[in-house]
Amino acid sequence: MRILLVEDSPEKIEAIVKIITEISSKSVIEPTVVRTMSEAVKTTSLLQFELVILDLMIPYMPGSPPSSDAGYELLREMRKSGPNQYTKVVSISAFPNEVLEYREKFDKLAVVITAFDDDGSWISTLKAIVSELDGGNQSPRTIDFLIVCALDEEREGYNLTNLSPVSDSSVLGLNIRFMRSDECGIGAILRLSSMGLVAATYEVSRALQAFSTRIVAMSGICAGFTGKVSMGQLVCASLSWEYQAGKWSTGGFEIAPIQVPMPAGTRAIIDNYFDDPTLLSRIEAGIGRMAALPAELSKPKIVPMATGSAVIADESRLQHIKAQHRQVAALDMETFGVYYAAHQQVPQIPHYFSIKTVVDLADSGKSDNLHAYGSSVSAHVVVDLIKLLRKSI
């Protein structure tokens, strides 16, 4: 269930979320919490909810004192237009006098108002409303894109793009940040709970239960193979597989991988995009100055990318991976999981891809120098590609 909680009191937030969690067994999305009227106005104008739980006295802006009329003004704005014009609203106030003062006004707007008191009447009211809304099967929410990042620093790469954050939320226990722009639409960034293939496969599959989308993308950083790619070079996974899938025997390692390719239509659009001779200079101009930059710029490549759960810092460990595909050029810990989850989705997802920046060569010379650069560059490219792919759908 998609619930918005507009509340600035930590005690009330904890109590209300606890009640919702106890009675809403089929929730698709746990409550999204906003604490000011300005944040609530932005959130309700962009995202649709099935229930809004509204406090009467909230601050207009961060840092300002709570105002007794802010909640009512927010409700009036919601009822004028937008995705929540007809959304169910319940108001829970810690001040009984306010409940009496606003009850008639809220009745005219078809809003239940109750006091947050010790006798528990607000709990009964909330339980009845949530149970009613939670009675049927919830369909996935449609979004324009889903982006996957394994690390906070990879998600921070989007801070310099034209995607604007809408709100942070917990969705089926997943870390979700809703984002939007005029050209990309409304989408979400899933930040994985941990690096690795298992987390990527499971959490992307869970996200695709909650969201219906036609574009799945991953951005971030990866390792590269010496002689195939250069430090700071952008790579897109033409296909991916788990390099650890197989059997070790006395004769060595016998690989038995499942290879998942990027969709042909997606590849054609990315291939054409990579041919733009101004691409890298334009992207670097967009990210501004970074603490560290690659020694030289190399044209982005579409290459096979192997995935495994272990960090590799020894070149000798790469030999059995190189033997699995003569053109393998990059290595990461998540892409196969993203591709597998997207490929298995029904109905089929038209576009999924992984764009990463090479920041080490899987040897002992690992460094964090290019992480910020790599995260920002790959994020900019993903945003560009979402714009192009949306036009093709």
C-alpha positions in Angstrom: 0.0 0.0 0.0 1.2 3.5 -0.8 0.9 5.7 2.2 2.2 9.2 2.9 2.7 10.3 6.5 2.9 14.1 6.9 4.2 14.5 10.4 7.1 16.2 12.3 6.8 14.6 15.7 9.2 11.6 16.0 7.0 10.0 18.7 3.9 10.2 16.5 5.8 8.9 13.5 7.0 5.9 15.5 3.5 5.1 16.9 1.7 5.5 13.6 4.2 3.5 11.6 4.0 0.7 14.2 0.2 0.5 13.8 0.4 0.5 10.0 3.0 -2.2 10.0 1.0 -4.4 12.3 -2.2 -4.3 10.3 -1.1 -3.9 6.7 0.2 -7.3 5.7 0.1 -6.7 1.9 1.6 -3.3 1.7 3.5 -2.6 -1.5 5.2 0.5 -0.1 5.8 1.3 3.6 4.9 4.8 4.7 6.8 7.6 3.1 7.4 10.3 5.8 7.7 14.0 5.1 8.0 16.6 7.9 7.2 20.0 6.3 4.5 21.4 4.2 6.9 22.4 1.4 8.2 18.8 1.2 4.6 17.5 1.3 3.4 19.8 -1.5 6.3 18.6 -3.8 5.7 14.9 -2.9 1.9 15.0 -3.4 2.2 16.9 -6.7 4.4 14.2 -8.2 3.5 10.8 -6.6 0.1 9.2 -6.1 -0.7 7.6 -2.7 -3.6 5.5 -1.6 -3.7 7.1 1.9 -2.4 10.3 3.3 -2.1 10.6 7.1 -1.9 14.3 7.9 -0.9 16.2 11.0 -2.6 19.6 11.4 0.4 21.4 12.9 3.5 21.1 10.8 6.3 23.5 9.8 5.9 25.3 6.4 9.7 25.0 5.8 12.6 23.1 7.3 13.7 24.9 10.4 10.6 26.9 10.8 8.2 26.4 13.8 5.0 24.3 13.3 1.9 26.3 12.1 -1.6 25.4 13.2 -3.0 26.0 9.7 -0.3 24.3 7.5 -2.0 20.9 7.5 -5.3 22.4 6.4 -3.7 24.5 3.7 -1.9 21.4 2.4 -5.2 19.5 2.2 -6.9 22.4 0.3 -4.0 22.3 -2.2 -4.3 18.5 -2.6 -8.0 18.7 -3.3 -7.7 21.3 -6.0 -5.8 19.1 -8.5 -3.0 16.6 -8.9 -2.5 12.9 -8.5 -4.0 12.9 -4.9 -7.1 15.0 -5.6 -9.3 12.1 -4.6 -6.9 10.2 -2.3 -8.2 9.0 1.1 -7.0 11.3 3.9 -7.1 10.9 7.7 -5.9 13.7 10.0 -4.4 12.8 13.4 -3.7 15.7 15.7 -2.1 15.8 19.1 -4.3 18.8 20.1 -8.0 18.0 20.8 -8.9 21.7 20.5 -7.7 21.7 16.9 -9.7 18.6 16.2 -12.9 20.4 17.3 -11.9 23.6 15.4 -11.3 21.9 12.1 -13.8 19.1 12.2 -16.5 20.9 10.2 -14.0 22.1 7.5 -12.5 18.6 7.2 -16.0 17.0 7.0 -16.7 19.2 3.9 -13.5 17.8 2.3 -14.4 14.2 3.2 -11.5 13.8 5.6 -11.7 11.9 8.8 -10.1 13.8 11.7 -9.2 12.3 15.1 -7.2 13.1 18.2 -3.9 11.4 19.0 -5.0 10.6 22.5 -4.4 8.0 25.2 -7.7 6.2 24.9 -6.6 4.7 21.5 -9.6 6.0 19.4 -7.1 7.1 16.7 -5.8 3.6 16.5 -9.2 2.2 15.8 -9.9 4.8 13.2 -6.5 4.2 11.5 -6.9 0.4 11.6 -10.4 0.6 10.0 -9.2 2.9 7.1 -5.9 0.9 6.4 -7.7 -2.4 6.6 -10.3 -1.2 4.1 -7.7 0.0 1.6 -5.5 -3.0 2.1 -8.3 -5.5 1.4 -7.6 -6.0 -2.2 -4.5 -7.0 -4.2 -2.2 -4.0 -4.9 -1.0 -3.5 -8.4 2.6 -2.4 -9.0 3.1 1.3 -9.3 4.1 2.5 -12.8 7.3 4.5 -13.0 9.3 5.6 -16.0 12.6 4.1 -15.0 14.4 2.1 -12.3 18.1 2.8 -11.6 20.2 0.5 -9.5 23.3 1.5 -7.5 25.3 -0.7 -5.3 26.9 2.1 -3.2 25.9 5.5 -1.8 28.7 7.2 -3.7 27.3 5.7 -6.9 23.8 7.1 -6.1 25.4 10.5 -5.2 26.6 10.7 -8.8 23.0 11.7 -9.7 23.3 14.9 -7.6 25.0 16.7 -10.5 22.4 15.5 -13.1 19.1 17.1 -13.9 17.2 14.4 -12.0 15.7 16.0 -8.9 15.0 14.0 -5.7 11.4 13.8 -4.7 11.5 11.7 -1.6 13.2 8.7 0.1 11.1 5.7 1.0 11.2 2.1 2.1 9.6 -0.2 -0.5 9.3 -3.8 0.5 12.2 -3.2 2.7 14.3 -1.7 -0.1 16.1 1.6 -0.1 14.3 3.7 -2.7 14.8 7.4 -3.7 12.2 8.7 -6.1 13.6 11.1 -8.8 12.1 13.1 -11.6 12.9 15.4 -14.5 10.8 16.7 -17.4 12.6 14.5 -19.9 13.0 11.4 -17.9 9.7 11.4 -16.1 9.3 10.0 -12.6 11.4 7.0 -11.5 13.3 5.5 -8.6 16.9 4.8 -7.6 17.3 1.5 -5.8 20.4 1.5 -3.5 21.3 -2.1 -2.8 21.6 -3.1 0.9 25.0 -4.5 0.1 27.3 -5.1 -2.8 27.3 -8.4 -4.6 25.4 -10.7 -6.9 22.9 -12.1 -4.4 21.7 -8.7 -3.2 21.5 -7.4 -6.8 19.4 -10.3 -8.0 17.1 -10.5 -5.0 16.5 -6.8 -4.5 16.0 -5.9 -8.2 13.5 -8.7 -8.4 11.7 -7.3 -5.4 11.7 -3.8 -6.8 10.2 -5.1 -10.0 7.3 -6.6 -7.9 6.6 -3.1 -6.5 7.2 -1.2 -9.7 6.1 -1.6 -13.3 8.7 0.0 -15.6 10.0 -0.3 -19.2 13.6 0.9 -18.4 16.0 -0.7 -15.9 19.6 0.7 -15.6 22.6 0.3 -13.5 25.4 2.8 -13.0 28.6 3.0 -11.0 32.1 1.7 -11.0 33.8 -1.5 -12.1 37.1 -3.2 -12.7 38.6 -3.6 -16.2 41.0 -5.9 -17.9 44.4 -4.6 -18.9 44.8 -4.3 -22.7 41.0 -4.3 -23.1 40.0 -1.0 -21.4 41.6 2.0 -19.8 41.3 3.7 -16.4 38.3 6.1 -16.4 36.7 4.5 -19.5 33.0 4.0 -19.7 31.8 0.5 -20.5 28.4 -0.9 -21.2 27.7 -4.6 -20.6 26.7 -6.2 -23.9 26.1 -9.4 -21.9 26.9 -10.6 -18.4 27.3 -13.9 -16.6 28.4 -15.3 -13.2 32.0 -16.3 -13.6 31.8 -18.5 -10.5 29.0 -20.7 -11.9 30.4 -24.2 -12.6 32.5 -26.9 -11.0 36.0 -27.1 -9.7 37.5 -30.6 -10.3 41.0 -32.1 -10.5 41.1 -31.0 -14.1 40.4 -27.3 -13.2 37.3 -25.2 -13.3 34.5 -26.2 -15.7 32.3 -23.2 -16.2 28.5 -23.6 -16.7 27.2 -20.0 -17.0 23.9 -18.5 -18.0 24.7 -15.5 -20.2 22.1 -12.8 -20.3 22.5 -10.2 -23.2 21.4 -6.7 -23.2 18.3 -6.3 -25.5 19.2 -5.7 -29.1 17.1 -2.6 -29.4 18.8 -1.1 -26.3 22.2 -1.9 -27.7 21.6 -0.2 -31.0 20.6 3.0 -29.3 23.5 3.0 -26.9 25.9 2.1 -29.7 24.8 5.2 -31.7 25.0 7.3 -28.5 28.6 6.3 -27.9 29.5 7.4 -31.5 29.0 11.0 -30.6 32.5 12.6 -30.7 31.4 15.3 -28.2 30.0 12.9 -25.6 32.9 12.8 -23.1 33.7 16.5 -23.3 30.0 17.3 -22.8 29.7 14.9 -19.8 32.8 16.2 -18.1 31.6 19.8 -18.5 28.4 18.7 -16.8 30.1 17.3 -13.7 32.5 20.1 -13.2 35.8 19.8 -11.4 36.6 16.5 -9.7 39.4 15.7 -7.2 40.8 13.2 -9.6 40.4 12.7 -13.4 41.6 9.9 -15.7 44.9 10.5 -17.4 43.3 10.3 -20.8 39.8 10.1 -22.3 38.9 6.9 -24.1 35.8 6.3 -26.2 33.1 4.3 -24.3 32.8 0.7 -25.2 30.1 -2.0 -25.3 31.8 -5.1 -23.9 31.1 -8.4 -22.2 31.1 -8.0 -18.4 31.6 -10.8 -16.0 30.0 -10.7 -12.5 31.0 -12.4 -9.3 30.6 -11.9 -5.6 34.3 -11.5 -4.7 36.5 -8.4 -5.0 39.5 -9.3 -7.1 42.9 -7.6 -6.5 45.2 -10.2 -8.0 45.8 -10.3 -11.7 46.5 -14.1 -11.6 42.9 -14.7 -10.4 41.6 -13.2 -13.7 43.0 -16.0 -15.9 40.0 -18.4 -15.5 37.7 -15.5 -16.2 39.5 -14.4 -19.3 39.2 -18.0 -20.5 35.4 -17.9 -20.3 35.0 -15.2 -23.1 37.8 -14.0 -25.3 36.4 -10.5 -25.4 35.6 -10.1 -21.7 36.8 -6.6 -20.8 35.1 -5.7 -17.4 34.3 -7.2 -14.1 31.8 -6.2 -11.4 29.8 -7.7 -8.6 26.2 -6.9 -9.6 25.4 -6.5 -13.3 24.5 -10.2 -14.0 22.0 -10.0 -11.1 20.4 -6.9 -12.6 20.3 -8.4 -16.1 18.9 -11.7 -14.9 16.1 -10.1 -12.8 15.1 -7.8 -15.7 15.3 -10.6 -18.3 13.1 -12.9 -16.2 10.4 -10.3 -15.6 6.9 -10.9 -17.0 5.8 -8.9 -19.0 9.1 -8.4 -20.7 11.1 -5.2 -19.9 12.0 -3.6 -23.3 15.3 -1.9 -22.1 17.8 -2.9 -19.5 21.5 -2.0 -19.4 24.5 -1.4 -17.1 26.9 1.5 -17.6 30.0 1.6 -15.4 33.3 3.4 -15.3 36.6 1.5 -15.0 38.3 2.6 -11.8 40.8 -0.2 -11.3 42.4 -3.0 -13.3 41.6 -5.9 -10.8 45.1 -5.8 -9.4 46.9 -4.7 -6.3 46.9 -1.1 -7.5 43.4 -0.4 -6.3 42.6 3.1 -5.3 39.5 5.2 -4.5 40.8 8.2 -6.6 38.4 7.8 -9.6 35.3 6.7 -7.6 33.6 10.1 -7.5 34.4 10.7 -11.2 33.3 7.3 -12.3 30.0 7.5 -10.3 29.2 11.0 -11.7 30.1 10.2 -15.4 28.1 6.9 -15.5 25.1 8.6 -13.8 25.1 11.4 -16.5 25.2 8.8 -19.2 22.4 6.8 -17.7 20.2 9.9 -17.5 21.0 10.7 -21.2 20.1 7.2 -22.2 16.8 7.2 -20.3 15.8 10.3 -22.3 16.6 8.5 -25.6 15.1 5.2 -24.6 11.8 6.8 -23.5 11.5 8.4 -27.0 11.9 4.9 -28.6 9.1 3.3 -26.6 
